[in-house]
Amino acid sequence: MTQAPLPWQQATDTLLAPLLTAARLGLVTDVDGTISPIVSRPEAAQVTPRSRELLTALAARLALVGVISGRAAADVRERVGVAEMVYVGNHGMERWTDDHVQVVPEVQAYRPALVAVAEGIRAHLPPGAQIDDKGATYSIHYRNVADPARTKTEVTPLLLQLSAEHGIKLVQGRMIFELRPPLEIDKGTAFTALVRDYQLDAAIYLGDDTTDADALHACQRLRESGECYAIGVGVLADETPAAVIESADVVAQGIEQVEDFLAWLDAHRPR
């Protein structure tokens, strides 16, 4: 049986200690549910002022401070609003670079198939469901339907069928379906790419959902291989998927503890 990860406050003198002395430390975070509260309508989400303040301070001191989000890169850049940060969107399929979005070239070929699946499921969604076209991917939110559990049960088989017919990857998260091109790109590969691009010798990833587990697993692989001392911080809430707890090295209880972790890092890194 895998041992449950410790609260981050209990690991400051052990697992987290090397982060304070690493020459090139990077910090990468998810947005929704990590530095921004989960809200009923995704477009209403806002990063907390304290998170923004702490990320701004850290961006001036660390080799990298960035975001990897399921949102589009331009959306998440505007929402976080820290110019010095690096923004990766659509689970690693695009990055904000030189004042514009760069999309992984292979993604474009799957646009017609993504549209076909999204349009194929539209008529089968109950009132309150929301389809979010993010260009490289689609999200289907069902948090606001009358019976989310029933919606998941009824919609999943049809989405699986449509995704298989059109060659699209279906991923499920916290009351969300993600439609993606069937490429070996996820938050884990995106996090690993940032570690290598910025030549980090230590790194942190913070996230709360199923898609973040890919990056949390990447932290373990990077650390075990000796390539980078990477630590994954799982963010806990009432709906936290088991995959997050199983793959995290340490955990933070909600956004407030994420902010406390960022403040601890800012206060204890030598200036």
Helices and strands as residue ranges (DSSP letters): E 6-7, G 8-11, G 17-20, E 25-29, G 42-44, H 49-59, E 64-68, H 73-80, E 86-89, G 90-92, E 94-97, E 100-103, G 105-110, H 111-122, E 130-133, E 138-141, H 148-166, E 169-173, E 176-180, H 187-197, E 202-207, H 212-225, E 229-236, H 242-247, E 250-253, H 254-268
